[in-house]
Amino acid sequence: MLFENRIFRTEFAKREISFEVGKIGMLANGACIVRYGETTVMVNVTMAAEPREGIDFFPLSVDYEEKLYAVGRIPGSFLRREGKPSEKAILNSRLVDRPMRPLFPKDLRNDVSIVMTVLSVDPDCLPEICGLLGAAFCLEISDIPFNGPIAGVSVGLVDGKPVLMPNEEERKKSEMVLTVAGSEEKVCMIECAANEVPEDVMLQCIIEGHKECAKMAHFFTQVRNEIGVPKVDFTPVVVDKQLFDSVREFAIDRVKAALDTNDKNVREERLAPIKADIHEKFEAEFPELADQIDEAIYLLQKFVVRRWLLDEGKRVDGRAIDEMRPLASEVGLISRVHGSALFTRGQTQALTITTLGPISDAQLLDGIDGETEKRYMHQYNFPSYSVGETRPSRGPGRREIGHGALAEKALLPVIPSVEDFPYTIRVVSEITSSNGSTSQASICGSTLSLMDAGVPIKAPVAGISCGLITENDRWMTMVDIQGLEDFFGDMDFKVGGTHKGVTAIQVDIKIDGLTYEIIEEALRKTREARIKILDEVMLKAIAEPRKELSKYAPKMLTLKINPDKIREVIGSGGKVIQKITAECNCKIDIDDDGSVFVSAIALEDAERAIQVIKTIAMDPEVGAIYKGRVTRLMTFGAFVEIAPGKEGLVHISKLDRKRVEKVEDVVTVGDEILVKVTEIDQQGRINLSRKDVLEALDAKNAEKNN
C-alpha cells in the first residue's frame, strides 16, 4: 500500500522514537521502520485478499526475525546464513502475537502476517519492544481490520523503583524483566520474569508500564487519523441465529448433563451421541447451513459454561469458585535418573526429570545478544497422548517452547549460583495428561524434581492460573481453570512464585483487555493458591533438597589456580589434560579466570584428578604425600612422576624400610607408589621418599592396635 514518505516522532520512556512510512514495503498493507536510539526494526503487515476455505479459526502468523548483520556479525553456521528461528526469536514472536490476536475480528478468516526484521541493535534499546510498537503502528495505518491501537513497554525494577525501558546497565541490576502491552484503557498482555517480587510491587510496575502504553496508543490514534486508510470489508463467519436457537432448544438440557462432570473422558463420551443427534436432525432441517452445525454446538457449550459461572457461580466439575482440583505430589519414582517427580492436579499431570552435568554441558546461545551460555535449562514436551489424540511427534512447537520458557523463568531466580553448585542443570517436563494449566504443573513438578536431585534451590516455587469470565460490566475470576474453562473463558492468568513473591507471570486473554482491579484480584488469588500448594502438597512430598546427590549423578569438585598455570595443566596439544581425564575417568573444564571444574561419577576419581591438577599448578610442598607412577629405574634410585610433567627421585636408600641391594627388587616401571616430598633443592629438583610413607603407616597401625 502506497504512503507518502513521512516520519512520525514522539517521546517514549524519555527517549525519542520514530516511525517512518512510505520508504519501504510498498506492496504490504502496512510497513514502517522503527528507530529508537540506534535500534532499527523494519515491520511489514499483510493480509490475504480472500479468506481461507475450510477453517474455523483466525489464521495469524507473527515472525520476529533476528539478523546477525544487525550486530555486525557473520553467522557461524556452515552455510553462513541464519537458520531456523532461535528460541528467543520464537518467544519474541509470541510476545507480539498474544496481545494482538484477541483484537482482530474473531470471525476474520483471511490470512494475516506480521513480520518484524531487526536491522540494527542498540543494547540500550530493546528491539523486541520496537517490533511490537512497529506492528501496532502498521496495523493502525493499514486497511487490515484491527480493534487497536495498543502499545507495549518493558519495565524494570531498580532499587525498588519501576524503570521504563531500562538500558543495558539497568537491566543487569533489575529485579525483574516485565513486558506490558495495552490500549489507552486496559492492559492486554503481561509477561514477566522476576526475583521474588511482592504482588503489590508487581501491580504498581504493571500500572506504570500501562500508563506509558496508553500515551503511545494515543499517539498511534493521532497518526491513524492523519494518514490511516479505511479498513477493508470482509465476510464475517456468523452462525445463523435461527439454527443456533433451534440447536439450543433441542439439546441444552442434554449438554448441561454431559458437561457436569470432573472427568474429561466422561464428558467427551457423553457429548459424542448428542453431537451425532444434532447433526442428524439439523442437517435435514437446515441442509444449506450444515457447515455451521459444529460451530453452533461449540457456541452452545460456551453458553452453558459461561451462564453457569456468571449466573450460578457453578463450575463444570462442581468445585467452588476458588477451589483447586485434587492435588498430588511424588518424588524419586524413576531409578537411575538424577531426580524425578510427578505432580498431578485433577486430570493434568507433569512428569519432570532433572539431569546434572558438568559446566561444559551448558547451552551455548549465539544470537543478536552475542554468545552467551545457559547453565539452567527447562524443556517442556506435550505429546498427543496427553490429550487422548494420535499424531506423530515432530519436535517442540512454539507453544511448547513458550511453556518451557515460562517454567524456566519461574525457577531461575532460585537456582543456586555456579559457585555454590557447579553443575549444568537440565529439567524436562513430560506432560502425561492434560486438562488445563500444564505449564503451571510443570513449574511445581520441576521444583520437586530439583529437590529430589539434591539441587540446593533457594526456595520452592509453585505455579497456578486464574481464569476470567466477562459480560458487559460484569466479571468474575476463578482459580485453577481446567481445559473447558480455559477454552470458553476470557483469560489465563498464570503466576509462578515462592512464599516471598512472584518469579514469573504470563497472561493470555481473549477480550480487549483487563482492568487494574481484575489484575489485582488475580494476583491476590494466585498468591493464596500458590502458598496452599506449597505448604499442603509439595513440601509434604519433600520438605527440602536432598543432602546428597544420586549415586548416578556426576560428583563435582572445584579448584582455583593461577591463570598463568592453565597452559601447564592443559599441556601441549592438550596432552596433559587428556592424560588426567583418561587416568582419573573424569571430565575437566577450565575457565579463563583459573576456575577448574572436575566431574566424575566416583568421588575418588574426582579427588584424584584435583590432586594431580594441584600438583601441576601449585609447586609441590615438602611433607606432602602423593600417589605417583614409576617412570625410570637407575642404579641409585627410581624416578617417580607425581603429576604430568613433574618428576622426583626416590633414592635407593629411601625405597624401603630395609636395606635395598637393587632398585628392581622393590619397584618396576609403571608401578604406582605413595611417596613423600622430603626436599626441593634450589634448582627445583624434587627428592622423594617411599620409606617415610611406609614408616608413617607402620606407626599409625601400631597406634591403632594399641
Buried (B, 14 or more C-beta within 10 A) or exposed (E): BEBEEEEBEBEBBEEEBBBBBBBBBEEBBBBBBBBBBEBBBBBBBBBEEEBEEEEEEBBBEBBBBBBBEBBEBEBEEEEEEBEEBBBBBBBBBBBBBBBBBBBBBEBBBBBBBBBBBBBBBBBBBBBBBBBBBBBBBBBBBBBBBBEBBBBBBBBBBBEEEBBBBBBEEBBEEBBBBBBBBBBBEBBBBBBBBBBBBBBEBBBBBBBBBBEBBBBBBBBBBEBBEEBBBEEEEBEEBEBBEEBBEBBBEBBBEBBBEBBBBBEBEEBEEBBEEBBEEBBEBBEEEBEEBBEBBBBBBBBBBBBBBBBBBBEEEBBBBEBEBEEBBEBEBBBBEBEEBBBBBBBBBBBBBBBBBBBBBBBEBBEEBBBBBEEEEBBBBBBBBBBEBBBEEEEEEEEBEBEBBBBBBBBBBBBBBBBBEBEEBBBBBBBBBBBBBBBBBBBBBBBBBBBBBBBBBBBBBBBBBBBBBBBBBBEEEEBBBBBBBBBBBBBBBBBBBBBBBBBBBBBBBBBBBBBBBBEEEBBBBBBBBBBEBBBBBBEEBBBEBBEEBBEEBBEEBBBBBBBEBEBEBBEBBBBEEEEBBBBBBEBBBBBBBBEEEBBBBBBBEBBEBBBBBBBBBBBBBBEBEEEBBBEBBBEEBEEEBBBBBBBBBBBBBBBBEBBBEEEBEEBEEBBEEEEEBBBBBBEBEEEEEBBBBBBBBBEEEEEEEEEEEE
